[in-house]
Structures are given as structure tokens and as C-alpha cells.
Amino acid sequence: MIWAKEARAFADEVYGDQHGNVYATVNKGGSPRVMLAGHLDEIGMMISHIDKNGYLNFMPIGGWDPQILQGQRVRIKTKKGIIKGVIGKKPIHKIKQKDREHVTKIEDLWIDIGAKNKMDAEKHITVGDPAVLAYEAEELLNGRIVSRAMDDKAGAFVILEAARMLSGLDIHAEVVAVATVQEEIGLRGVTTSCYTVDPAVGIAVDVTFATDFPSMDQKQGEVNLDKGPTVSRGPNFNHALFDLILKTSRAKKIPCQIEPAPRGTGTDANQMQITRAGVATALVGIPNRYMHSPCEIVSKKDLENTARLIAQSVAAITPQMTFCVKL
């Protein structure tokens, strides 16, 4: 695993658990214990049925917009290796006019791997095999990167980079960076990893909705690429930790954007906050265009500034600091 291999170059220890989470510890034995979380899983598909002609039915893993899937190429992970395929549907020429106005349901799509029949397909595919869209990373103009699964491999990269930066600083805290799993199906990996780490402070890093493209409403929060990470503010987040990150942003001249969050979020931060006796939690977001599509776009500048902001904020934490309610 590349994440673990890179972590071994600087971490005091690197290990995994039976759930699939991967941990990298910096300054082991320091205080307080700070957990950084970024999830490695992505949305995908699972093969659910092979019909007599060798076509594959599938179910979504995570939240898909069915319009995205039509006509895409896929890669299916099997015990024998990667099998390529395409997602098929009836051509528009054969769809009745009244039906053209409706989105084709996922259950009416299929994957074609070129199999001759069911027996041929079963030589390669087993029910339960996972698949992802075949869409690789490329660099666009102005330092913008496009890829599938920026949600949240961008966050997993950032916490690893922040931990690497912290390994070269004189810090008080013990820092455990965790590449979590199964966020897209219910924040499951962060639940188990928080119990393992038992942090006093936790910072989740995920992508967040950029609003700097057509059709996006900015009235509930304006988020732009190249203007730095977002720091969420609301009841899901510790006010003292929020203030510390904002203070660090200003002191170190690292740009950031405040993102309002009046309720729980669909991120690892949501579960992190309520683990055990509670964790002083922050959510740092990487602006991302076209969420849950194969062409998610982030800014390299934002990635760099997110890692810097997290590293410098954690470096400012001392054992004497309290994140509890003042009475």
C-alpha cells in the first residue's frame, strides 16, 4: 500500500487493523494525542448478478448520480486481477420520446465485459466483485488536478503530508494520522479507529463543495479553489480548536475559508466528535468541484496550504491547553 510505504519513511510506527484502517504515529509518547483522519475509500459498484448472456448487473457502493454512470468504462477488481468493461444502456435512438426526459435508473444499466455468455463471464467475475470507473488523474491549467476519487484520496494525502511536516518539527503532541475506510457507507472506519487511538483532539480532512462554477448557490457558503482550505464552524466542532486553527492561519499567513455547518456533517468529523467521552474535533475541507463524479477537480495550491495549516496548528498544541467548556 503506497500510503503506508510513504509513512514508513518518517513515522515512529505504521500499522493497520482488521477493519482496514492504516495508522502512522509521529512523536509517540507526546501529549496530548492528536488524530488526523482522511478516508481512503471511494464510491464504486458491486457486481450483483450475471445474466445468461454474460452481462453484469450491479449495485452502487456509496452515493451515485445515475446520470454519471451511463457510457463509462469500468475496472472490476477480481481475485484473478483487473477486468475491464463498459456500462451499457439502450441507445437514445431506441428510447421513446417520453422516456428520454427521465434519468435511467441504475437497475436498468449493466456492465459489458465482452463475455460470450454467463459461463464465459463466470470464468472471470464473481458476484460481490467491486468496480470503479476507469478515470485517471491529469493536470489541467493553473495547477488544477482532475481525477476520480479526490473524495477523499486528497484528504488522505494531506494528512500524510501534514504528519511528514510534523515529524521535522519540535512538537508536544503525539500525532496519529489515520487513513480511514468505509466513510462512504456510513463513517465506519473512523468509528473503529477513534476507539483505537483514543485522541483528545481530532482533525478530519475531507473534500468540500466548491461553489465557484455555474449552478452552485453561494448563499449557504462561498468556497473557491485556490483560496485555501475551509475550516468548518458549527456545533459539530470544538470552538477552541477552531479558534486555534484560525489564529494559526493568520499568524503563518496561510489562506483559509470559513465554512458554516449548522448541523452534523457527512464526514469522519461527525463520528469523531462523539467517540468515547467526546473528542475536540475540527473539520478542514479541500475545495472540490464536481463531487461524486469521475472528474473531481482540486487545486495543488489548496492541497499544499491544507497540509501546512494542519501541521502548524498541531505544532501549536501544548499539554497545558484545554479544549473543554469553561465553567
Secondary structure, 3 states (H helix, E strand, C coil): CHHHHHHCCCCCEEEECCCCCEEEEECCCCCCEEEEEEECCCCEEEEEEECCCCCEEEEEECCCCHHHHCCCEEEEEECCEEEEEEEECCCHHHCCHHHCCCCCCHHHCEEECCCCCHHHHHCCCCCCCEEEECCCCEECHHHEEEECCHHHHHHHHHHHHHHHHHHCCCCCCEEEEEEECCCCCCCHHHHHHHHHHCCCEEEEEEEEECCCCCCCCCCCCCCCCCCCCEEEECCCCCHHHHHHHHHHHHHCCCCCEEEECCCCCCCHHHHHHCCCCCCEEEEEEEEEECCCCCCEEEEHHHHHHHHHHHHHHHHCCCCCCCCCCCC
